[in-house]
């Protein structure tokens, strides 16, 4: 269903884009592509310089968004780092759209390196978004109030529409002003569900409004400066149209609002000036405000990547070592833009004077072939851009060859030195980054995301529109297809368009008919019950997570053993060791290994124990230590003795504070669910976290009612709980969710629950209690240890700002457990970064979850 909704969204966006292009094509005024080009050439250099200065000031002003946000969350980051992050983030999101996936990911990568934690980064992103919309509401509202009044003289509007637009403008301005008053009068945080938003001070809110308003005013001034002087057209009327068109472009979900923005502006302003002049100004605006800053940021970052190994720059570049993660997406977008430029160039007329220069030196067949080749290369670059983002080695090689070829063909088809320079520049940026594209595999096996599909189809639709628009003055004749003359551009564009359409349809059919990846069914109730019975029989408590229903189950043919796994990207990740008799492990693991091989997936085993490592080594996989699990021998556990003095004192204190313990059987858990929900909500609100998945449980009633419960009571009401994993074999006891109410429970409630459970398990005859894993602990300190071990030591020692590695180890150490190594086993090598990212995404229930708690 979600996939269907996604394709429906693509269809709606393309429909809106097609409608917008149709409006542009059927305007009442007669205009041609040459009119657009002529206006662009007639724009004085002084106006272009003025627009460039305004653009520079606008991007400097945009850094204020991030600068204010950084101060609001209490972080300290030097301005130069904030400015660099802001510049790349805004050039990326302004050019591509999808700001939550582009600008947000850039900020996460850079601000993490600068020392911000994920919660702070999330608040920075929200703060910048709020500031953006404040400026939109205030400037857009004022522009509608002032600008609509100047339109009726040349653009007759119904009175009701004029009044409605002014009412909308007043409402938008009132929202922005209301935010200012709210900041002045309210000091308590705003709360919504589990989220809290600390209101800025009145001075901070005023700064937000001032910076955001100046941002929109400057952006509108850039576009206004590129329009011809026209009586009756004021800055405020243009600004009203500019802001409204931008907003509709964002809502249409078309990358960069391309086509939507242009059609709205041209439709509204066409009664005032020639459409060709408007479109010329729009193209110049796109180039000056979007394309040039994007190319500058791309060149800047590639330069940093090339120089990052220089000794004298190492200290300055240290915070930006994560550029390796950012460069492939940037380069892929640059290649996509180059492909779009080549297609658009093939759909528009060549410059006659340049063709005259080629007339005596270039054979006509070579010019025709170069024109067709340029368009085909453009389409191929659209496809390869996605593969570059996925870091395919073959995509790098093909893209490099095609960019070099496009440099030549652009010159041969009409001395298009601008396109040749763009291709050469992107090639120069791409070649030094060869090491970033390491993935092996067949390019056609990688599916396109919905956003990429929408972007490619939008470019193809725009190319078709350009062909019809550029040559609508040419009367169609069948003979046009076979005319080969130097100055007849229409036949060349028609042939190139049809050839690209044929290739695109053929590729699309091939892509649709290719073998699809397996999508297994989630386990049924019977399969979950069978897995639960095996857990009870063989004493592997981690198997309780199969009851969540979010993992796939693979059973041995005997139905006496199973493993559970999740799928993220190409990584198929098994959680823990197989559950069942060990004699079935080899067959079951090879069964899973072969299943992955059939679907070109990567087998990954997460949190496996050293006891069964030989089984994984036989699969040809490589182990990677994740940390150590704390295992308590319950037969030896006691509160007596000097070594347990602190535990004894903590336990006595919690009893004096009124804490008491209650064991609740699984059949009776449902009667406590309302109290458990309140405790869980309070705990999550205090910690500002959200539910995770895969390797940990979550608050789901069906899942909780399958497990016994340990309750901590205080003053006659439950204040904390833990759902307990028990087994009939009594080999292992453990807990999953452990939550308490921070306001109503006294200190030490978690220690209280652990001590009571340890004593309960000992009296019930359980052998061990699993306290869970301490990540990155227990790594070898030998000088010859692997790089992973050294990285683990570094994270354990210095990574407390991201995760409480040392605190978690100390908390578990006081119970004097035995430490058992835990591993991730996979094919390793260059796949490892992607495998780790896929694992983190699976646990966090999505990539966005990896940047939040």
C-alpha positions in Angstrom: 0.0 0.0 0.0 2.8 2.4 0.8 4.4 1.6 -2.5 1.1 2.4 -4.3 0.8 5.7 -2.4 4.4 6.5 -3.5 3.7 5.9 -7.2 0.5 7.8 -6.9 2.5 10.8 -5.5 4.9 10.5 -8.5 1.9 10.5 -10.9 0.3 13.5 -9.2 3.6 15.5 -9.3 4.1 14.6 -13.0 0.5 15.6 -13.7 1.0 19.0 -12.0 4.3 19.5 -13.9 2.6 18.5 -17.2 -0.2 21.0 -16.5 2.3 23.7 -15.7 4.2 23.1 -18.9 0.9 23.0 -20.9 0.0 26.4 -19.4 3.3 27.9 -20.5 2.9 26.4 -24.0 -0.6 27.7 -24.6 -0.2 31.3 -23.4 -2.0 33.8 -25.6 1.2 35.7 -26.5 3.2 34.5 -29.5 6.8 33.9 -28.4 9.6 31.6 -29.3 12.8 30.1 -27.8 14.8 32.8 -29.6 12.8 35.4 -27.7 14.0 33.9 -24.5 17.6 33.7 -25.6 17.4 37.2 -26.9 16.2 38.6 -23.6 18.9 36.8 -21.7 21.6 38.3 -24.0 20.1 41.7 -23.7 20.3 41.8 -19.9 23.0 44.4 -19.0 26.1 43.1 -17.3 25.5 45.6 -14.5 22.2 43.9 -13.7 23.8 40.5 -13.8 26.5 41.7 -11.4 23.8 43.2 -9.2 22.0 39.8 -9.1 25.3 38.1 -8.3 26.0 40.5 -5.4 22.4 40.0 -4.1 22.9 36.2 -4.3 26.2 36.4 -2.4 24.5 38.5 0.3 21.5 36.1 0.4 23.7 33.0 1.1 25.7 34.9 3.7 22.3 35.8 5.3 21.2 32.1 5.2 24.1 31.2 7.5 22.3 33.2 10.1 19.6 30.5 10.2 22.2 27.9 11.4 24.1 30.3 13.5 21.0 31.2 15.5 20.0 27.6 15.7 23.4 26.5 17.0 23.2 29.1 19.8 19.6 28.2 20.6 20.6 24.5 21.3 23.5 25.6 23.5 26.3 24.4 21.2 29.6 26.1 20.4 30.7 25.8 16.8 33.0 28.3 15.0 31.3 30.5 12.5 33.4 29.3 9.5 32.2 25.7 10.1 28.6 26.8 10.5 28.9 28.9 7.3 30.4 26.0 5.3 27.7 23.6 6.5 24.9 26.1 5.9 26.2 26.9 2.4 26.4 23.3 1.2 23.1 22.4 3.0 21.2 25.2 1.3 22.7 24.8 -2.1 21.9 21.1 -2.0 18.3 21.6 -0.8 17.6 24.7 -2.9 18.7 22.9 -6.1 17.2 19.5 -5.5 14.3 20.0 -3.2 13.5 17.2 -0.7 15.1 19.3 2.0 14.5 16.7 4.8 16.7 14.3 2.9 19.3 16.6 1.5 19.9 19.6 3.8 19.1 17.6 6.9 21.6 14.8 6.0 24.3 17.4 5.3 23.8 19.0 8.7 23.8 15.7 10.5 27.1 14.7 8.9 28.9 18.0 9.5 27.5 18.9 12.9 28.1 15.4 14.3 31.8 15.9 13.4 31.6 19.3 15.1 30.5 17.7 18.4 26.7 18.0 18.4 24.6 15.1 19.5 21.7 13.8 17.4 19.1 15.5 19.6 20.8 18.9 19.2 21.1 18.4 15.4 17.4 17.5 15.2 16.5 20.8 17.1 18.8 22.8 14.8 16.9 21.4 11.7 13.6 22.2 13.3 14.7 25.7 14.3 15.9 26.4 10.7 12.6 25.1 9.3 10.6 27.3 11.6 12.7 30.3 10.7 12.2 29.6 7.0 8.4 29.5 7.3 8.3 32.6 9.6 10.0 34.6 6.8 7.7 33.0 4.2 4.5 33.9 6.2 5.6 37.4 7.1 7.1 38.5 3.7 4.5 36.5 1.7 1.7 38.0 3.8 2.9 41.6 3.5 3.5 41.0 -0.2 0.0 39.8 -0.8 -1.5 42.7 1.2 0.6 45.3 -0.8 1.1 43.5 -4.1 -2.4 42.4 -5.0 -3.6 46.0 -5.0 -1.3 46.8 -8.0 -2.5 43.9 -10.1 -6.1 44.5 -11.1 -5.3 47.3 -13.5 -3.6 45.0 -16.0 -4.8 41.6 -14.7 -8.5 41.8 -13.9 -9.2 39.6 -10.9 -12.6 38.9 -9.4 -13.3 41.0 -6.3 -13.7 37.8 -4.2 -10.3 36.5 -5.3 -8.6 39.8 -4.5 -10.2 39.9 -1.1 -9.3 36.2 -0.5 -5.7 36.8 -1.4 -5.4 39.8 0.9 -7.2 37.8 3.7 -4.6 35.0 3.2 -1.9 37.5 3.3 -3.2 39.0 6.5 -3.5 35.6 8.1 0.1 34.6 7.2 1.4 37.9 8.5 -0.6 37.4 11.7 0.9 33.9 12.2 4.4 35.4 12.1 3.6 38.3 14.4 1.8 35.9 16.7 5.0 33.8 17.0 6.7 37.0 18.2 4.1 37.7 20.8 4.2 34.0 21.9 7.9 34.3 22.5 7.4 37.5 24.5 4.7 36.1 26.8 5.4 32.4 27.1 8.5 31.0 28.8 7.3 27.4 29.3 8.2 24.8 26.7 5.5 23.9 24.1 4.5 20.3 24.4 3.0 18.0 21.7 2.8 14.3 22.3 6.3 13.3 23.5 8.0 16.3 22.0 8.9 19.6 23.8 9.9 22.8 22.1 11.6 25.5 24.2 10.4 28.8 22.9 13.1 31.3 22.1 13.4 34.6 23.8 11.8 37.7 22.4 15.2 38.9 21.1 15.8 35.5 19.4 12.4 35.4 17.8 12.9 39.0 16.5 16.2 37.9 15.0 14.5 34.9 13.4 11.9 37.2 11.8 14.5 39.7 10.7 16.9 37.3 9.1 14.2 35.2 7.4 12.4 38.3 6.1 15.6 39.7 4.7 16.3 36.3 3.1 13.0 36.3 1.2 13.2 40.0 0.3 16.7 39.5 -1.1 15.6 36.4 -3.1 12.7 38.3 -4.6 15.0 41.3 -5.3 17.3 39.0 -7.3 14.4 37.9 -9.6 12.9 41.4 -9.8 16.3 42.8 -10.9 16.4 40.4 -13.9 12.9 41.4 -15.2 12.7 44.3 -17.7 11.4 47.6 -16.4 7.6 47.6 -16.9 5.1 50.3 -15.9 2.6 49.1 -13.4 4.8 46.2 -12.1 6.1 47.0 -8.6 8.6 45.1 -6.5 5.8 44.1 -4.0 3.6 42.6 -6.7 6.5 40.6 -8.1 7.4 39.5 -4.6 3.8 38.3 -4.0 3.9 36.2 -7.1 7.4 35.0 -6.3 6.6 33.8 -2.8 3.3 32.2 -3.8 4.9 30.3 -6.7 7.7 29.1 -4.5 5.2 27.8 -1.9 3.2 25.9 -4.5 6.3 24.5 -6.0 7.3 23.0 -2.6 3.8 21.6 -2.1 3.9 20.0 -5.6 6.9 17.9 -4.5 8.7 18.5 -7.8 12.5 18.7 -7.4 13.3 22.4 -6.9 9.7 23.3 -8.0 11.0 23.2 -11.6 8.3 24.0 -14.1 5.6 24.7 -11.4 7.4 27.9 -10.3 8.0 29.1 -13.9 4.5 28.5 -15.1 2.8 30.3 -12.2 5.2 33.3 -12.5 4.8 33.5 -16.3 1.0 33.1 -16.2 0.5 35.9 -13.7 3.1 38.3 -15.2 2.4 37.7 -18.9 -0.3 40.5 -19.1 2.5 42.9 -18.0 5.4 41.9 -20.2 6.4 39.4 -22.9 6.5 35.8 -21.8 9.8 35.4 -23.5 11.3 38.1 -21.3 9.8 36.4 -18.2 11.2 33.0 -19.1 14.6 34.5 -19.8 14.6 36.1 -16.4 13.5 32.9 -14.8 16.3 30.9 -16.5 18.9 33.5 -15.4 17.5 33.4 -11.9 17.9 29.6 -11.8 21.4 29.8 -13.1 22.5 32.6 -10.7 20.7 31.6 -7.6 20.7 27.8 -7.8 23.2 26.4 -10.3 26.2 28.6 -9.7 26.2 28.3 -5.9 25.7 24.5 -6.2 28.7 24.2 -8.6 30.8 26.3 -6.3 30.0 24.2 -3.3 30.7 21.0 -5.2 34.1 22.3 -6.4 34.9 23.5 -2.9 34.2 20.1 -1.3 36.1 18.2 -4.0 39.0 20.5 -3.4 38.9 19.7 0.3 38.7 16.0 -0.4 41.8 16.3 -2.7 43.8 18.2 0.0 42.7 16.4 3.1 45.8 14.3 3.3 48.1 17.4 3.3 49.8 17.6 6.7 49.4 21.3 7.0 45.7 21.1 6.5 45.0 18.0 8.6 44.1 20.0 11.8 41.7 22.3 10.0 40.1 19.4 8.0 39.7 17.1 11.0 36.0 18.0 11.5 35.3 17.3 7.9 36.6 13.7 7.5 33.0 12.7 6.9 33.1 14.3 3.5 33.6 10.8 2.0 30.0 10.2 2.9 28.7 13.4 1.4 30.7 13.6 -1.8 29.1 10.7 -3.7 25.6 12.2 -3.4 26.9 15.6 -4.4 28.7 14.2 -7.4 25.7 12.1 -8.4 23.5 15.2 -8.4 26.1 17.2 -10.4 26.1 14.3 -13.0 22.3 14.4 -13.0 22.2 18.1 -13.7 24.8 17.6 -16.5 22.6 15.0 -18.1 19.6 17.3 -17.9 21.6 20.1 -19.5 22.6 17.8 -22.4 19.0 16.8 -23.0 17.7 20.3 -22.9 20.4 21.5 -25.2 19.5 18.8 -27.7 15.9 20.0 -27.6 16.7 23.7 -28.3 18.1 25.4 -31.5 21.8 25.8 -31.9 23.3 29.2 -32.3 23.5 30.1 -36.1 26.8 32.0 -35.9 28.5 29.0 -34.3 27.1 26.7 -37.0 28.6 29.0 -39.6 32.0 28.6 -38.0 31.6 24.8 -38.3 30.2 24.8 -41.9 33.5 24.5 -43.7 35.4 22.3 -41.2 32.9 19.7 -40.0 31.0 17.2 -42.2 27.3 17.3 -41.7 26.9 13.6 -40.9 29.4 14.1 -38.0 27.3 17.0 -36.7 24.1 15.0 -36.9 25.7 12.0 -35.1 27.1 14.3 -32.4 23.7 15.8 -31.7 22.1 12.3 -31.3 25.0 11.1 -29.2 24.8 14.2 -26.9 21.1 13.5 -26.1 21.7 9.8 -25.5 24.6 10.6 -23.2 22.4 13.0 -21.4 19.8 10.3 -20.7 22.5 7.8 -19.7 23.9 10.3 -17.2 20.4 10.6 -15.6 20.4 6.8 -15.0 24.1 6.6 -13.9 23.7 9.4 -11.4 21.6 7.1 -9.2 24.2 4.4 -9.4 26.9 6.9 -8.5 25.0 7.7 -5.4 25.1 4.0 -4.6 28.9 4.0 -5.1 29.1 1.5 -7.9 32.5 1.0 -9.4 31.1 0.4 -12.9 29.0 3.6 -12.7 32.1 5.6 -12.0 33.9 4.1 -15.1 30.9 4.6 -17.4 30.2 8.1 -16.1 33.8 9.2 -16.6 33.8 7.9 -20.2 30.5 9.5 -21.0 31.5 12.9 -19.5 34.7 12.9 -21.6 32.6 12.0 -24.7 30.0 14.7 -24.0 32.8 17.3 -23.8 33.8 16.4 -27.4 30.2 15.9 -28.8 29.1 19.2 -27.3 31.7 21.0 -29.3 31.0 19.0 -32.5 27.3 19.5 -32.5 27.4 23.3 -32.5 30.4 24.7 -30.5 28.4 24.5 -27.3 31.4 25.4 -25.2 29.2 26.0 -22.1 28.1 22.4 -22.0 31.6 21.1 -22.8 33.0 23.2 -19.9 30.3 21.8 -17.5 31.1 18.2 -18.5 34.8 18.8 -18.2 34.4 20.4 -14.8 32.3 17.6 -13.4 34.8 15.1 -14.8 37.6 16.9 -13.1 35.7 16.8 -9.8 34.9 13.1 -10.3 38.2 11.6 -11.2 40.1 12.4 -7.9 37.2 10.6 -6.0 37.8 7.2 -7.6 38.3 5.5 -4.2 34.8 6.4 -3.1 33.2 4.2 -5.7 34.0 0.7 -4.7 30.9 -1.4 -4.9 30.8 -4.3 -7.3 27.7 -5.6 -8.9 25.4 -5.4 -11.9 24.0 -1.9 -12.4 20.6 -3.0 -13.6 19.9 -4.9 -10.4 19.7 -1.7 -8.3 16.1 -0.4 -8.1 15.3 3.3 -8.5 13.7 5.1 -5.6 10.4 7.0 -6.2 12.2 10.4 -5.9 14.8 9.4 -8.5 12.1 8.1 -10.8 10.2 11.4 -10.5 13.3 13.4 -11.2 14.1 11.4 -14.3 10.6 11.5 -15.7 10.4 15.3 -14.9 13.5 15.9 -17.0 12.2 13.8 -19.9 8.9 15.6 -19.8 10.7 18.9 -19.8 12.7 17.8 -22.8 9.6 17.0 -24.8 8.0 20.3 -23.8 11.2 22.2 -24.9 11.0 20.5 -28.3 7.4 21.6 -28.9 8.0 25.0 -27.4 11.2 25.8 -29.3 9.7 24.8 -32.7 6.0 25.5 -32.4 6.4 28.0 -35.2 7.6 25.2 -37.5 4.7 23.5 -39.4 4.8 19.8 -39.1 5.5 17.7 -42.2 6.5 14.1 -42.5 9.5 15.1 -44.6 11.0 16.8 -41.5 12.2 13.5 -40.2 14.5 13.1 -43.2 15.8 16.6 -43.6 19.5 16.8 -43.0 20.7 20.4 -43.4 23.0 22.6 -41.4 20.5 25.2 -40.2 17.4 23.0 -39.8 17.4 22.5 -36.0 13.8 21.1 -35.7 14.5 17.8 -37.5 17.6 17.2 -35.4 15.6 17.8 -32.2 12.8 15.6 -33.3 15.1 12.7 -34.1 17.0 13.1 -30.9 13.8 13.2 -28.9 12.3 10.1 -30.4 15.6 8.2 -30.0 15.8 9.1 -26.4 12.1 8.2 -25.9 12.7 4.7 -27.5 15.8 4.1 -25.4 13.9 5.3 -22.2 10.9 3.0 -22.9 13.2 0.0 -23.7 15.1 0.6 -20.4 11.9 1.0 -18.5 10.5 -2.3 -19.9 13.7 -4.1 -19.1 13.7 -2.7 -15.6 10.1 -3.7 -15.0 10.6 -7.2 -16.4 13.9 -7.9 -14.5 13.8 -10.5 -11.6 12.6 -8.8 -8.5 14.1 -9.1 -5.0 12.5 -11.5 -2.7 10.0 -10.1 -0.2 9.2 -12.9 2.3 6.0 -12.9 4.4 6.2 -11.9 8.0 5.6 -14.8 10.4 2.1 -16.0 11.1 0.7 -16.6 14.6 1.4 -20.3 14.2 5.0 -19.6 13.3 5.5 -17.2 16.1 4.0 -19.8 18.5 6.4 -22.5 17.2 9.4 -20.1 17.6 8.2 -19.3 21.2 8.1 -23.0 22.1 11.6 -23.5 20.7 12.8 -20.6 22.8 11.2 -22.1 25.9 12.7 -25.5 25.2 16.3 -24.4 24.4 16.6 -21.4 26.7 17.6 -18.6 24.3 15.7 -15.6 25.7 16.6 -13.3 22.8 14.2 -15.4 20.7 11.3 -13.5 22.5 11.9 -10.7 19.9 10.4 -13.0 17.3 7.1 -12.2 19.0 7.2 -8.7 17.8 6.3 -9.8 14.3 8.8 -7.4 12.6 11.4 -10.0 11.7 11.3 -12.9 9.2 11.7 -16.4 10.4 13.7 -19.2 8.7 13.0 -22.7 10.0 15.1 -25.7 9.6 13.4 -28.4 7.6 12.9 -30.4 10.8 11.1 -27.4 12.4 13.3 -27.9 15.4 15.5 -24.8 14.9 15.1 -21.3 13.5 16.7 -18.0 13.0 15.2 -14.5 12.7 16.3 -11.8 10.3 15.5 -8.4 8.9 16.2 -6.8 5.5 17.7 -3.4 5.0 19.1 -2.5 1.6 21.2 -5.5 0.4 21.9 -6.5 4.0 19.9 -9.5 5.3 20.7 -9.3 9.0 20.2 -12.3 11.4 19.7 -11.4 15.0 21.7 -13.6 17.4 22.6 -17.3 17.0 20.1 -19.8 15.7 17.8 -21.3 18.3 17.5 -25.0 18.5 19.9 -28.0 18.8 23.4 -27.2 17.6 23.5 -30.2 15.2 21.0 -28.2 13.0 23.1 -25.0 13.0 25.3 -25.8 10.0 22.4 -26.7 7.7 20.3 -23.8 8.8 23.1 -21.3 8.4 24.0 -22.6 4.9 20.3 -22.5 4.0 20.3 -18.8 4.9 23.6 -18.2 3.1 22.3 -19.8 -0.1 19.0 -17.8 0.1 21.0 -14.6 0.3 23.2 -15.7 -2.7 20.0 -16.4 -4.8 18.9 -12.8 -4.3 22.3 -11.1 -4.4 22.0 -10.1 -0.8 24.7 -9.8 1.9 24.4 -12.3 4.8 25.0 -10.5 8.2 24.8 -12.0 11.7 24.4 -9.5 14.5 25.2 -10.1 18.2 26.4 -13.7 17.8 28.4 -15.4 20.6 32.0 -16.7 20.4 30.7 -20.1 21.3 29.4 -20.7 17.8 31.9 -18.7 15.8 33.3 -21.8 14.0 29.9 -22.3 12.3 30.1 -18.8 10.8 33.7 -19.1 9.8 32.8 -22.1 7.7 30.5 -19.9 5.7 33.5 -17.8 4.7 32.5 -14.8 6.8 34.6 -12.4 9.0 33.8 -11.7 12.6 33.9 -8.2 14.0 33.7 -7.6 17.8 30.9 -5.4 18.9 31.4 -5.5 22.7 30.7 -7.9 25.5 27.6 -9.3 27.1 27.3 -9.3 30.9 26.3 -12.8 32.2 25.6 -13.3 35.9 25.9 -16.8 37.4 22.8 -16.9 39.6 24.1 -19.8 41.7 26.9 -17.5 43.0 24.9 -14.3 43.3 24.6 -12.8 46.8 24.4 -9.5 48.5 26.7 -10.6 51.2 30.4 -9.7 51.4 32.5 -6.5 51.1 32.5 -6.6 47.3 28.7 -6.2 47.2 28.6 -3.5 49.8 27.4 -0.8 47.4 24.6 -3.0 46.0 23.5 -3.8 49.6 23.4 -0.2 50.5 21.5 0.8 47.3 19.0 -2.0 47.9 18.4 -1.0 51.6 18.0 2.7 50.6 15.3 1.8 47.9 13.4 -0.2 50.5 13.5 2.7 53.0 12.2 4.9 50.2 9.1 2.7 50.0 9.9 0.5 46.9 8.3 -2.9 46.8 8.5 -5.7 44.2 5.7 -7.6 42.5 5.9 -10.5 40.0 3.1 -10.6 37.5 2.5 -13.6 35.3 2.0 -13.1 31.6 -1.7 -14.0 31.8 -2.3 -11.0 34.2 -0.2 -8.3 32.4 -3.2 -6.9 30.5 -4.8 -5.6 33.8 -1.8 -3.3 34.3 -1.5 -2.0 30.7 -2.9 1.6 31.4 -0.3 2.1 34.2 2.5 0.7 32.1 1.6 3.0 29.3 1.7 6.0 31.5 5.1 5.0 32.9 6.5 4.3 29.4 5.3 7.7 28.1 6.8 9.5 31.1 10.1 7.7 30.7 10.3 8.4 26.9 9.3 12.0 27.4 12.1 12.6 29.9 14.7 10.8 27.9 13.5 12.3 24.6 13.8 9.0 22.8 11.5 7.0 20.5 10.9 3.3 20.2 13.6 1.3 18.5 13.3 -2.1 16.8 14.9 -5.3 15.6 17.4 -6.0 18.4 15.2 -4.5 21.2 11.5 -4.7 22.0 9.0 -1.8 22.1 5.9 -1.0 23.9 3.3 -3.1 22.1 0.4 -4.7 24.1 0.4 -8.0 22.3 4.1 -8.4 22.9 4.0 -7.4 26.6 1.2 -9.7 27.3 3.3 -12.7 26.2 6.0 -12.0 28.8 5.9 -12.0 32.6 6.3 -8.6 34.3 8.4 -7.3 37.2 6.7 -4.3 38.9 8.2 -1.7 41.3 5.6 -0.1 43.6 5.9 3.1 45.6 3.2 4.7 47.7 0.6 2.2 46.5 1.1 2.7 42.7 3.5 1.2 40.1 6.4 3.5 39.3 8.6 1.1 37.2 8.5 -2.1 35.3 10.5 -4.6 33.3 9.2 -7.3 31.0 11.0 -10.5 31.7 12.2 -13.2 29.4 11.9 -16.6 31.0 12.4 -20.1 29.7 11.1 -23.5 30.7 14.6 -24.9 30.6 15.7 -22.3 33.1 19.1 -21.9 31.5 18.8 -18.1 31.1 16.8 -15.2 32.5 16.8 -11.7 31.0 14.8 -8.5 30.6 13.9 -6.4 27.6 12.1 -3.1 28.3 13.0 -1.5 31.6 11.2 1.8 32.2 10.3 4.0 35.2 8.5 7.2 35.9 11.2 9.9 36.5 8.9 12.1 38.6 7.2 9.6 40.9 9.9 7.0 41.5 12.8 7.4 44.0 16.4 7.0 42.9 17.8 3.5 42.3 14.6 2.0 40.9 16.5 0.2 38.2 19.0 -1.3 40.6 16.1 -2.3 42.8 14.4 -4.2 40.0 17.6 -5.9 38.9 18.4 -7.1 42.5 14.9 -8.4 43.0 14.9 -10.2 39.7 18.3 -11.7 40.4 17.1 -13.0 43.7 13.8 -14.3 42.2 15.7 -16.1 39.4 18.1 -17.7 41.9 15.2 -19.0 44.0 13.4 -20.3 40.9 16.5 -22.3 39.9 17.7 -20.3 36.9 21.3 -20.7 35.9 22.3 -17.3 34.5 20.9 -13.8 34.1 21.8 -11.9 30.9 22.3 -8.2 31.7 22.8 -7.3 28.0 25.7 -6.0 26.0 28.1 -3.2 26.8 29.0 -1.9 23.2 32.6 -1.3 22.3 33.9 -2.6 25.6 36.5 -5.3 26.0 38.4 -4.5 22.8 42.0 -5.7 22.6 44.6 -3.0 23.5 47.5 -4.8 21.9 49.5 -2.4 19.5 49.1 -4.9 16.7 45.3 -5.1 17.1 43.1 -4.5 14.1 41.9 -1.0 13.1 38.4 -1.9 14.1 39.6 -2.7 17.7 41.5 0.6 17.8 38.3 2.4 16.6 36.3 0.6 19.2 38.7 1.6 22.0 38.5 5.2 20.8 34.7 5.2 20.8 34.6 3.6 24.2 37.1 6.2 25.6 35.9 9.4 23.8 32.4 8.7 22.5 30.4 9.4 25.6 28.9 12.5 23.9 27.1 10.2 21.5 26.5 7.2 23.7 27.2 6.4 27.4 29.6 3.5 26.7 31.7 3.8 29.9 28.7 4.5 32.1 26.8 1.4 30.8 29.9 -0.8 31.4 30.3 0.6 35.0 26.6 0.1 35.8 26.9 -3.6 34.9 30.3 -4.1 36.4 28.9 -3.7 39.9 27.0 -6.9 39.6 30.4 -8.7 38.9 29.3 -10.5 35.8 31.2 -12.7 33.5 31.9 -10.9 30.2 31.1 -12.8 27.0 32.2 -11.4 23.6 29.6 -10.5 21.1 30.2 -10.2 17.3 28.9 -9.0 14.0 29.8 -11.6 11.3 29.6 -10.6 7.6 31.6 -10.6 4.4 33.3 -7.5 5.6 35.7 -5.6 3.4 34.4 -2.6 1.5 30.8 -3.7 2.2 31.3 -3.1 5.9 30.3 0.6 6.1 27.1 -0.1 4.2 26.4 -3.1 6.4 26.9 -1.1 9.6 24.7 1.7 8.2 22.0 -0.8 7.3 22.1 -2.4 10.7 21.8 0.9 12.4 18.9 1.9 10.2 17.1 -1.4 10.9 17.5 -1.0 14.7 16.5 2.7 14.5 13.5 1.8 12.3 14.6 4.0 9.4 17.6 6.3 8.5 15.9 9.3 10.1 15.9 7.4 13.4 19.7 7.1 13.3 20.0 10.9 13.8 17.6 10.9 16.7 17.6 9.2 20.1 
